[in-house]
Amino acid sequence: MGGSFARRKRHRPRRRRRYRGNGLGPRRGSFQAFGLRYFYDLFVPRGRGRRLFFNELCGVMALGSGLVGAIFGWGIAGVLGVIPGFGLGMVLGARHLGSRGYYRA
């Protein structure tokens, strides 16, 4: 007994082409958007070195958000609010950078 698509031709699925990375612009919202890609091409090596550079930059940005959180914690709860504020700022900053695709493993 034939299936519901008995008259349809059977064929193998197409093979996906390999991504070569040529000609594609930077992702929207990345560090290399807005024409900065050409600036980074001059000073930062391509490939693994560039990824490591931007991952370290993300770490510094997460640390900065932790410091801002510590300042807010100081303002709200005094000395007792510094450590929780720093931790919460780090977590929220790192989560934001990871969800937006700035940090790449």
Phi and psi in degrees as a GROMACS rama.xvg file:
@    title "Ramachandran Plot"
@    xaxis  label "Phi"
@    yaxis  label "Psi"
@TYPE xy
-76.7006  155.21  GLY-2
-78.9571  -172.474  GLY-3
-71.8924  -19.356  SER-4
-116.441  46.0057  PHE-5
-67.373  -30.1314  ALA-6
-87.3141  -9.45144  ARG-7
-75.0961  141.662  ARG-8
-67.9362  143.987  LYS-9
-101.246  131.503  ARG-10
-148.6  159.145  HIS-11
-74.8331  147.046  ARG-12
-67.1302  151.085  PRO-13
-66.9808  150.073  ARG-14
-83.4557  132.702  ARG-15
-72.6011  141.358  ARG-16
-77.332  148.018  ARG-17
-75.7977  135.228  ARG-18
-74.9  125.823  TYR-19
-108.141  -11.6259  ARG-20
77.5116  11.5773  GLY-21
-88.8067  137.481  ASN-22
75.7564  -6.33118  GLY-23
-86.6073  139.088  LEU-24
-77.4799  173.692  GLY-25
-68.3923  156.741  PRO-26
-66.1186  151.462  ARG-27
-66.4122  134.521  ARG-28
82.1157  13.4336  GLY-29
-95.2605  172.428  SER-30
-64.9432  -23.6742  PHE-31
-95.5608  4.03154  GLN-32
-73.6366  172.625  ALA-33
64.116  32.2121  PHE-34
79.7186  3.52293  GLY-35
-77.4096  -10.7612  LEU-36
-59.2989  -39.2111  ARG-37
-69.0506  -34.0488  TYR-38
-66.0155  -44.4776  PHE-39
-67.4061  -31.0137  TYR-40
-62.1419  -30.5193  ASP-41
-74.0693  -38.0803  LEU-42
-112.45  -23.1402  PHE-43
-115.124  128.641  VAL-44
-64.6757  152.46  PRO-45
-79.9727  166.763  ARG-46
81.8374  -134.851  GLY-47
-62.862  -38.3511  ARG-48
-62.3326  -40.2885  GLY-49
-67.7643  -41.6496  ARG-50
-62.6585  -42.5369  ARG-51
-64.6099  -38.9227  LEU-52
-60.2242  -47.4195  PHE-53
-72.9574  -29.6799  PHE-54
-67.2857  -38.2971  ASN-55
-66.1066  -37.4414  GLU-56
-62.7867  -37.9004  LEU-57
-64.2686  -37.8556  CYS-58
-62.9722  -39.8308  GLY-59
-67.0435  -38.539  VAL-60
-65.9818  -38.8887  MET-61
-66.4348  -38.2274  ALA-62
-63.2301  -40.3998  LEU-63
-62.4117  -40.93  GLY-64
-68.1746  -30.5403  SER-65
-66.0222  -39.0071  GLY-66
-66.8007  -38.9168  LEU-67
-62.8877  -41.2377  VAL-68
-63.2453  -36.3958  GLY-69
-66.0957  -38.0745  ALA-70
-65.1769  -41.8874  ILE-71
-65.3011  -39.705  PHE-72
-62.4917  -39.4368  GLY-73
-62.7218  -42.1196  TRP-74
-68.3768  -31.7896  GLY-75
-87.0475  -48.1548  ILE-76
-121.653  9.05653  ALA-77
74.3727  -145.917  GLY-78
-62.2938  -34.3459  VAL-79
-70.8659  -17.2961  LEU-80
-93.8532  -3.1844  GLY-81
-68.3328  -50.6351  VAL-82
-67.8106  -47.9523  ILE-83
-63.3004  -36.0501  PRO-84
-64.6391  -41.6852  GLY-85
-63.1211  -45.7233  PHE-86
-62.8879  -44.4682  GLY-87
-66.3272  -39.4091  LEU-88
-63.9059  -41.3908  GLY-89
-63.0264  -46.4134  MET-90
-63.5523  -46.2487  VAL-91
-67.4832  -39.8101  LEU-92
-65.3512  -44.4158  GLY-93
-67.3016  -38.0669  ALA-94
-65.2883  -41.498  ARG-95
-63.1876  -45.7443  HIS-96
-64.8053  -38.2956  LEU-97
-69.9019  -38.7426  GLY-98
-72.8015  -27.6303  SER-99
-84.0404  -7.0032  ARG-100
86.7963  15.2316  GLY-101
-74.4903  -39.7462  TYR-102
-90.3362  126.383  TYR-103
-121.492  129.643  ARG-104
